[in-house]
Amino acid sequence: MICQKSQIACLSGRQGICNLLVIWCLIIGIFTDAYALNLDKVKFNFLSGDYKEAIKEGEKILANAANSGNIDELYYFLALSYLKDGNYLRASDIFEIILKEFKNSAFKEEAKLGLGDSYLLREEYSRAEQYYKDIVAANPGTKLKAQIYYRLSQIGFKKGDNGQAKEYLNKLKQELPLSLESRLNKDFYPTSGASSDFYYTVQAGSFSKKINAQNLTQKLIRNNYPAYIEETGAEGETIYRVRIGEFQIRQEAVELERKLTQEGYPTKIYP
């Protein structure tokens, strides 16, 4: 309205006032757009792993960015930050906003993947699986296919469905052999025995120095745990993982993990 009045002032010959009003409108407009559109701080904090600060900055921008052209991107990074910070419900709410209110968003597929992840992390596997499959069904050539196949294989393992796990790991190997997710396949196959079947194992430690892995392995063996070391490469560095058991039934690995956790070991079930 003020800017419209400035145009009237111009037409009325009030050049000085006109110039001041136009400059004022431009300054306000530039300031507002810059604040609403500049997500650098949010992205920097997110990539730095400071998710709480990313959330703080993102929510502050959101309060002043109602008409921003890239507000869907802001929502996306906010949702990712909440997801990484462990607030899965808030993350899923924001992903839902992107899908419902920004139907043509460039982040639509990523938001659906994130929504699936929020359910996966809450162990609602069926709902997560549906979102992942919906992405591929709607766009068979999606760039997210490797990530989706990897997640669907993990859901198979989580549910104890080795058939599903093997199906999607094979899809990764055949369709996307150069993807990062495909290279992670080796974590799902045994290396200490001759069997090629899938199995569950409990990791009790991961070290960059072999001597530390050996010391932990010997300690576990002395306590009657069938521990062994698996070596893997990561960014040119060898990692030594101390693992225990090769179980066909996930529940057996869960029971072992519970026992080891009670004894103070930082455990994790693989896959």
VONU-769459 format. One record per residue (C-alpha): residue number from 0; residue in one letter; z, x, y negated. Coordinates in nm, 4 decimals, padded with zeros to 6 digits. Last residue first. Example, Ala and Ser with C-alpha at 12.3 -4.5 7.8 and 13.67 -1.06 7.14 Angstrom:
BEGIN
{k=1&r=s&pz=00.7140&px=01.3670&py=00.1060}
{k=0&r=a&pz=00.7800&px=01.2300&py=00.4500}
END
This chain:
BEGIN
{k=270&r=p&pz=00.9994&px=02.2206&py=05.6156}
{k=269&r=y&pz=01.2431&px=02.3816&py=05.6326}
{k=268&r=i&pz=01.6046&px=02.2769&py=05.5867}
{k=267&r=k&pz=01.8065&px=02.4441&py=05.3134}
{k=266&r=t&pz=02.1401&px=02.6202&py=05.3193}
{k=265&r=p&pz=02.3522&px=02.8081&py=05.0679}
{k=264&r=y&pz=02.6222&px=02.9167&py=05.3210}
{k=263&r=g&pz=02.9840&px=02.8277&py=05.2553}
{k=262&r=e&pz=03.1158&px=02.7376&py=05.6008}
{k=261&r=q&pz=03.0865&px=02.3676&py=05.5225}
{k=260&r=t&pz=02.7230&px=02.4309&py=05.4346}
{k=259&r=l&pz=02.6679&px=02.5927&py=05.7745}
{k=258&r=k&pz=02.8024&px=02.2832&py=05.9522}
{k=257&r=r&pz=02.5936&px=02.0441&py=05.7448}
{k=256&r=e&pz=02.2831&px=02.2561&py=05.7984}
{k=255&r=l&pz=02.3382&px=02.2512&py=06.1734}
{k=254&r=e&pz=02.3680&px=01.8728&py=06.1752}
{k=253&r=v&pz=02.0550&px=01.8354&py=05.9624}
{k=252&r=a&pz=01.8616&px=02.0724&py=06.1904}
{k=251&r=e&pz=01.9524&px=01.8571&py=06.4912}
{k=250&r=q&pz=01.8528&px=01.5476&py=06.2938}
{k=249&r=r&pz=01.5075&px=01.6976&py=06.2378}
{k=248&r=i&pz=01.4186&px=01.6930&py=06.6068}
{k=247&r=q&pz=01.1889&px=01.9669&py=06.7400}
{k=246&r=f&pz=01.4350&px=02.2334&py=06.6305}
{k=245&r=e&pz=01.3626&px=02.6032&py=06.5795}
{k=244&r=g&pz=01.6945&px=02.7705&py=06.5018}
{k=243&r=i&pz=01.8413&px=02.9718&py=06.2176}
{k=242&r=r&pz=01.6707&px=03.1316&py=05.9226}
{k=241&r=v&pz=01.7218&px=03.4389&py=05.7073}
{k=240&r=r&pz=01.4314&px=03.4831&py=05.4699}
{k=239&r=y&pz=01.3148&px=03.8260&py=05.3623}
{k=238&r=i&pz=01.0811&px=03.8233&py=05.0608}
{k=237&r=t&pz=00.8153&px=04.0900&py=05.0152}
{k=236&r=e&pz=00.6858&px=04.1285&py=04.6604}
{k=235&r=g&pz=00.3214&px=04.1244&py=04.5525}
{k=234&r=e&pz=00.3530&px=03.7852&py=04.3855}
{k=233&r=a&pz=00.5265&px=03.6346&py=04.6916}
{k=232&r=g&pz=00.4836&px=03.7778&py=05.0412}
{k=231&r=t&pz=00.6713&px=03.6491&py=05.3422}
{k=230&r=e&pz=00.9035&px=03.8007&py=05.6008}
{k=229&r=e&pz=01.1000&px=03.5869&py=05.8450}
{k=228&r=i&pz=01.4366&px=03.7079&py=05.9696}
{k=227&r=y&pz=01.6315&px=03.5671&py=06.2655}
{k=226&r=a&pz=01.9510&px=03.3768&py=06.3328}
{k=225&r=p&pz=02.0580&px=03.2234&py=06.6633}
{k=224&r=y&pz=02.4130&px=03.1380&py=06.5419}
{k=223&r=n&pz=02.6971&px=03.2635&py=06.7624}
{k=222&r=n&pz=02.9252&px=03.3856&py=06.4826}
{k=221&r=r&pz=02.8212&px=03.7452&py=06.5558}
{k=220&r=i&pz=02.4633&px=03.6255&py=06.5201}
{k=219&r=l&pz=02.5421&px=03.4887&py=06.1753}
{k=218&r=k&pz=02.6922&px=03.8186&py=06.0623}
{k=217&r=q&pz=02.3987&px=04.0134&py=06.2025}
{k=216&r=t&pz=02.1536&px=03.7909&py=06.0154}
{k=215&r=l&pz=02.3498&px=03.8261&py=05.6912}
{k=214&r=n&pz=02.3460&px=04.2059&py=05.7158}
{k=213&r=q&pz=01.9783&px=04.2122&py=05.8061}
{k=212&r=a&pz=01.8853&px=03.9947&py=05.5082}
{k=211&r=n&pz=02.0789&px=04.2234&py=05.2764}
{k=210&r=i&pz=01.9130&px=04.5298&py=05.4289}
{k=209&r=k&pz=01.5698&px=04.3746&py=05.3767}
{k=208&r=k&pz=01.6026&px=04.3605&py=05.0014}
{k=207&r=s&pz=01.4239&px=04.0774&py=04.8161}
{k=206&r=f&pz=01.6508&px=03.8239&py=04.9808}
{k=205&r=s&pz=01.6571&px=03.4621&py=05.0980}
{k=204&r=g&pz=01.9598&px=03.3048&py=05.2665}
{k=203&r=a&pz=02.0804&px=03.0439&py=05.5142}
{k=202&r=q&pz=01.7500&px=02.8763&py=05.5957}
{k=201&r=v&pz=01.7691&px=02.6010&py=05.8561}
{k=200&r=t&pz=01.4718&px=02.5416&py=06.0852}
{k=199&r=y&pz=01.2590&px=02.2452&py=06.1778}
{k=198&r=y&pz=00.9614&px=02.2702&py=06.4123}
{k=197&r=f&pz=00.5900&px=02.2166&py=06.4268}
{k=196&r=d&pz=00.4150&px=02.3254&py=06.7435}
{k=195&r=s&pz=00.2252&px=02.6535&py=06.7730}
{k=194&r=s&pz=00.4668&px=02.8048&py=07.0237}
{k=193&r=a&pz=00.4619&px=03.1812&py=07.0832}
{k=192&r=g&pz=00.7826&px=03.2541&py=06.8994}
{k=191&r=s&pz=00.9173&px=03.4164&py=06.5842}
{k=190&r=t&pz=00.6393&px=03.3099&py=06.3499}
{k=189&r=p&pz=00.6736&px=02.9326&py=06.3638}
{k=188&r=y&pz=00.4428&px=02.7215&py=06.1441}
{k=187&r=f&pz=00.5399&px=02.5143&py=05.8410}
{k=186&r=d&pz=00.6001&px=02.7998&py=05.5965}
{k=185&r=k&pz=00.2510&px=02.9282&py=05.6760}
{k=184&r=n&pz=00.1105&px=02.6201&py=05.5077}
{k=183&r=l&pz=00.2083&px=02.7536&py=05.1648}
{k=182&r=r&pz=-00.1425&px=02.8988&py=05.1359}
{k=181&r=s&pz=-00.2774&px=02.5442&py=05.1553}
{k=180&r=e&pz=-00.0533&px=02.4346&py=04.8699}
{k=179&r=l&pz=-00.1774&px=02.7210&py=04.6549}
{k=178&r=s&pz=-00.5330&px=02.6004&py=04.7072}
{k=177&r=l&pz=-00.7975&px=02.8219&py=04.8649}
{k=176&r=p&pz=-00.8293&px=02.6272&py=05.1916}
{k=175&r=l&pz=-00.8787&px=02.2900&py=05.0193}
{k=174&r=e&pz=-01.0707&px=02.0639&py=05.2569}
{k=173&r=q&pz=-00.9994&px=02.2154&py=05.5987}
{k=172&r=k&pz=-00.6568&px=02.3737&py=05.5461}
{k=171&r=l&pz=-00.5280&px=02.0953&py=05.3262}
{k=170&r=k&pz=-00.6574&px=01.8287&py=05.5631}
{k=169&r=n&pz=-00.4854&px=02.0150&py=05.8479}
{k=168&r=l&pz=-00.1579&px=02.0040&py=05.6566}
{k=167&r=y&pz=-00.2179&px=01.6349&py=05.6024}
{k=166&r=e&pz=-00.2616&px=01.5514&py=05.9694}
{k=165&r=k&pz=00.0166&px=01.7852&py=06.0851}
{k=164&r=a&pz=00.2761&px=01.6134&py=05.8700}
{k=163&r=q&pz=00.1519&px=01.2689&py=05.9713}
{k=162&r=g&pz=00.1798&px=01.3565&py=06.3399}
{k=161&r=n&pz=00.5131&px=01.5295&py=06.2866}
{k=160&r=d&pz=00.6686&px=01.2013&py=06.1764}
{k=159&r=g&pz=01.0354&px=01.2990&py=06.1442}
{k=158&r=k&pz=01.0612&px=01.1021&py=05.8212}
{k=157&r=k&pz=01.1201&px=01.4161&py=05.6160}
{k=156&r=f&pz=00.8454&px=01.5970&py=05.8047}
{k=155&r=g&pz=00.5931&px=01.3242&py=05.7318}
{k=154&r=i&pz=00.7083&px=01.3115&py=05.3711}
{k=153&r=q&pz=00.6407&px=01.6842&py=05.3518}
{k=152&r=s&pz=00.2866&px=01.6318&py=05.4775}
{k=151&r=l&pz=00.2358&px=01.3612&py=05.2157}
{k=150&r=r&pz=00.3598&px=01.5997&py=04.9471}
{k=149&r=y&pz=00.1157&px=01.8716&py=05.0495}
{k=148&r=y&pz=-00.1730&px=01.6264&py=05.0695}
{k=147&r=i&pz=-00.0884&px=01.5018&py=04.7206}
{k=146&r=q&pz=-00.0659&px=01.8480&py=04.5688}
{k=145&r=a&pz=-00.4003&px=01.9429&py=04.7217}
{k=144&r=k&pz=-00.5597&px=01.6163&py=04.6038}
{k=143&r=l&pz=-00.4470&px=01.6482&py=04.2425}
{k=142&r=k&pz=-00.7932&px=01.7365&py=04.1118}
{k=141&r=t&pz=-00.9026&px=01.3890&py=04.2178}
{k=140&r=g&pz=-01.2308&px=01.3660&py=04.4063}
{k=139&r=p&pz=-01.1328&px=01.0629&py=04.6145}
{k=138&r=n&pz=-01.0395&px=00.8752&py=04.2932}
{k=137&r=a&pz=-00.8866&px=00.5294&py=04.3408}
{k=136&r=a&pz=-00.7967&px=00.5879&py=04.7063}
{k=135&r=v&pz=-00.6736&px=00.9407&py=04.6312}
{k=134&r=i&pz=-00.4385&px=00.8196&py=04.3576}
{k=133&r=d&pz=-00.3231&px=00.5190&py=04.5609}
{k=132&r=k&pz=-00.2269&px=00.7466&py=04.8506}
{k=131&r=y&pz=00.0228&px=00.9350&py=04.6347}
{k=130&r=y&pz=00.1699&px=00.6151&py=04.4930}
{k=129&r=q&pz=00.2087&px=00.4642&py=04.8399}
{k=128&r=e&pz=00.3759&px=00.7757&py=04.9814}
{k=127&r=a&pz=00.6407&px=00.7728&py=04.7091}
{k=126&r=r&pz=00.7228&px=00.4104&py=04.7860}
{k=125&r=s&pz=00.7515&px=00.4820&py=05.1596}
{k=124&r=y&pz=00.9568&px=00.7983&py=05.1035}
{k=123&r=e&pz=01.2400&px=00.6587&py=04.8953}
{k=122&r=e&pz=01.4268&px=00.9879&py=04.9324}
{k=121&r=r&pz=01.5337&px=00.9857&py=04.5667}
{k=120&r=l&pz=01.3309&px=01.3034&py=04.5202}
{k=119&r=l&pz=01.0320&px=01.1318&py=04.6802}
{k=118&r=y&pz=01.0761&px=00.8326&py=04.4499}
{k=117&r=s&pz=01.0606&px=01.0495&py=04.1369}
{k=116&r=d&pz=00.7751&px=01.2438&py=04.2922}
{k=115&r=g&pz=00.5693&px=00.9259&py=04.3319}
{k=114&r=l&pz=00.6225&px=00.8517&py=03.9646}
{k=113&r=g&pz=00.5156&px=01.2050&py=03.8829}
{k=112&r=l&pz=00.1961&px=01.1603&py=04.0836}
{k=111&r=k&pz=00.1316&px=00.8313&py=03.9015}
{k=110&r=a&pz=00.1909&px=01.0045&py=03.5686}
{k=109&r=e&pz=-00.0451&px=01.2867&py=03.6663}
{k=108&r=e&pz=-00.3115&px=01.0304&py=03.7541}
{k=107&r=k&pz=-00.2752&px=00.8505&py=03.4199}
{k=106&r=f&pz=-00.2436&px=01.1621&py=03.2045}
{k=105&r=a&pz=-00.5854&px=01.1280&py=03.0406}
{k=104&r=s&pz=-00.4648&px=00.7866&py=02.9317}
{k=103&r=n&pz=-00.6998&px=00.4914&py=02.9701}
{k=102&r=k&pz=-00.4326&px=00.2493&py=03.0923}
{k=101&r=f&pz=-00.1854&px=00.3609&py=02.8278}
{k=100&r=e&pz=00.0735&px=00.0819&py=02.8215}
{k=99&r=k&pz=00.1299&px=00.0155&py=03.1912}
{k=98&r=l&pz=00.0696&px=00.3566&py=03.3487}
{k=97&r=i&pz=00.2269&px=00.5543&py=03.0652}
{k=96&r=i&pz=00.5284&px=00.3227&py=03.0505}
{k=95&r=e&pz=00.5747&px=00.3549&py=03.4279}
{k=94&r=f&pz=00.5951&px=00.7343&py=03.3946}
{k=93&r=i&pz=00.8684&px=00.6757&py=03.1372}
{k=92&r=d&pz=01.0740&px=00.4529&py=03.3673}
{k=91&r=s&pz=01.0239&px=00.6947&py=03.6588}
{k=90&r=a&pz=01.1666&px=00.9810&py=03.4538}
{k=89&r=r&pz=01.4668&px=00.7753&py=03.3432}
{k=88&r=l&pz=01.5424&px=00.6904&py=03.7061}
{k=87&r=y&pz=01.4915&px=01.0478&py=03.8281}
{k=86&r=n&pz=01.7375&px=01.2073&py=03.5863}
{k=85&r=g&pz=01.7535&px=01.5400&py=03.7707}
{k=84&r=d&pz=01.6665&px=01.7691&py=03.4790}
{k=83&r=k&pz=01.3256&px=01.8406&py=03.6330}
{k=82&r=l&pz=01.2454&px=01.4687&py=03.6375}
{k=81&r=y&pz=01.3781&px=01.4202&py=03.2842}
{k=80&r=s&pz=01.1562&px=01.7061&py=03.1673}
{k=79&r=l&pz=00.8547&px=01.5654&py=03.3507}
{k=78&r=a&pz=00.9124&px=01.2259&py=03.1887}
{k=77&r=l&pz=00.9382&px=01.3809&py=02.8433}
{k=76&r=f&pz=00.6240&px=01.5826&py=02.9060}
{k=75&r=y&pz=00.4344&px=01.2660&py=02.9990}
{k=74&r=y&pz=00.5735&px=01.0563&py=02.7153}
{k=73&r=l&pz=00.4577&px=01.3176&py=02.4659}
{k=72&r=e&pz=00.1147&px=01.3194&py=02.6261}
{k=71&r=d&pz=00.1034&px=00.9401&py=02.5984}
{k=70&r=i&pz=00.1946&px=00.9746&py=02.2295}
{k=69&r=n&pz=-00.1278&px=01.1604&py=02.1708}
{k=68&r=g&pz=-00.2786&px=00.9497&py=01.8927}
{k=67&r=s&pz=00.0493&px=00.9007&py=01.7151}
{k=66&r=n&pz=00.1294&px=00.5559&py=01.5870}
{k=65&r=a&pz=00.4892&px=00.5279&py=01.7102}
{k=64&r=a&pz=00.5601&px=00.8959&py=01.6529}
{k=63&r=n&pz=00.8856&px=00.9075&py=01.4579}
{k=62&r=a&pz=01.1408&px=00.8243&py=01.7281}
{k=61&r=l&pz=00.9225&px=00.9985&py=01.9840}
{k=60&r=i&pz=00.9585&px=01.3290&py=01.7988}
{k=59&r=k&pz=01.3358&px=01.3198&py=01.8340}
{k=58&r=e&pz=01.3085&px=01.2114&py=02.1975}
{k=57&r=g&pz=01.0816&px=01.5069&py=02.2669}
{k=56&r=e&pz=01.3076&px=01.7591&py=02.0965}
{k=55&r=k&pz=01.6139&px=01.6472&py=02.2908}
{k=54&r=i&pz=01.4209&px=01.6173&py=02.6159}
{k=53&r=a&pz=01.2739&px=01.9661&py=02.5775}
{k=52&r=e&pz=01.6218&px=02.0939&py=02.4937}
{k=51&r=k&pz=01.7580&px=01.9397&py=02.8131}
{k=50&r=y&pz=01.4663&px=02.0761&py=03.0123}
{k=49&r=d&pz=01.5185&px=02.4407&py=02.9187}
{k=48&r=g&pz=01.2996&px=02.5721&py=03.1999}
{k=47&r=s&pz=01.0969&px=02.7942&py=02.9675}
{k=46&r=l&pz=00.7859&px=02.5870&py=03.0394}
{k=45&r=f&pz=00.9718&px=02.2737&py=02.9272}
{k=44&r=n&pz=01.1155&px=02.4422&py=02.6190}
{k=43&r=f&pz=00.7705&px=02.5652&py=02.5153}
{k=42&r=k&pz=00.6088&px=02.2290&py=02.5868}
{k=41&r=v&pz=00.8614&px=02.0374&py=02.3762}
{k=40&r=k&pz=00.8447&px=02.2926&py=02.0968}
{k=39&r=d&pz=00.4639&px=02.2854&py=02.0940}
{k=38&r=l&pz=00.4420&px=01.9076&py=02.0895}
{k=37&r=n&pz=00.2986&px=01.8823&py=01.7376}
{k=36&r=l&pz=00.1440&px=01.5386&py=01.7091}
{k=35&r=a&pz=00.4259&px=01.3358&py=01.5558}
{k=34&r=y&pz=00.5534&px=01.6074&py=01.3261}
{k=33&r=a&pz=00.2070&px=01.7102&py=01.2115}
{k=32&r=d&pz=00.0982&px=01.3494&py=01.1644}
{k=31&r=t&pz=00.4022&px=01.2639&py=00.9526}
{k=30&r=f&pz=00.3755&px=01.5742&py=00.7354}
{k=29&r=i&pz=00.0013&px=01.5321&py=00.6852}
{k=28&r=g&pz=00.0381&px=01.1674&py=00.5904}
{k=27&r=i&pz=00.3276&px=01.2285&py=00.3537}
{k=26&r=i&pz=00.1422&px=01.5133&py=00.1834}
{k=25&r=l&pz=-00.1800&px=01.3136&py=00.1636}
{k=24&r=c&pz=-00.0030&px=01.0135&py=00.0135}
{k=23&r=w&pz=00.1685&px=01.2335&py=-00.2463}
{k=22&r=i&pz=-00.1610&px=01.4014&py=-00.3368}
{k=21&r=v&pz=-00.3258&px=01.0605&py=-00.3813}
{k=20&r=l&pz=-00.0356&px=00.9371&py=-00.5919}
{k=19&r=l&pz=-00.0380&px=01.2432&py=-00.8162}
{k=18&r=n&pz=-00.4132&px=01.2335&py=-00.8648}
{k=17&r=c&pz=-00.4114&px=00.8670&py=-00.9517}
{k=16&r=i&pz=-00.1240&px=00.9078&py=-01.1971}
{k=15&r=g&pz=-00.3238&px=01.1682&py=-01.3840}
{k=14&r=q&pz=-00.6530&px=00.9797&py=-01.3630}
{k=13&r=r&pz=-00.5344&px=00.6475&py=-01.5008}
{k=12&r=g&pz=-00.8921&px=00.5338&py=-01.5576}
{k=11&r=s&pz=-00.8477&px=00.1869&py=-01.4152}
{k=10&r=l&pz=-01.0607&px=00.2717&py=-01.1123}
{k=9&r=c&pz=-00.8269&px=00.5563&py=-01.0355}
{k=8&r=a&pz=-00.5257&px=00.3314&py=-01.0705}
{k=7&r=i&pz=-00.6842&px=00.0910&py=-00.8243}
{k=6&r=q&pz=-00.7251&px=00.3792&py=-00.5764}
{k=5&r=s&pz=-00.3617&px=00.4746&py=-00.6276}
{k=4&r=k&pz=-00.2638&px=00.1160&py=-00.5573}
{k=3&r=q&pz=-00.4292&px=00.1437&py=-00.2162}
{k=2&r=c&pz=-00.2299&px=00.4613&py=-00.1494}
{k=1&r=i&pz=00.0913&px=00.2798&py=-00.2425}
{k=0&r=m&pz=00.0000&px=00.0000&py=00.0000}
END
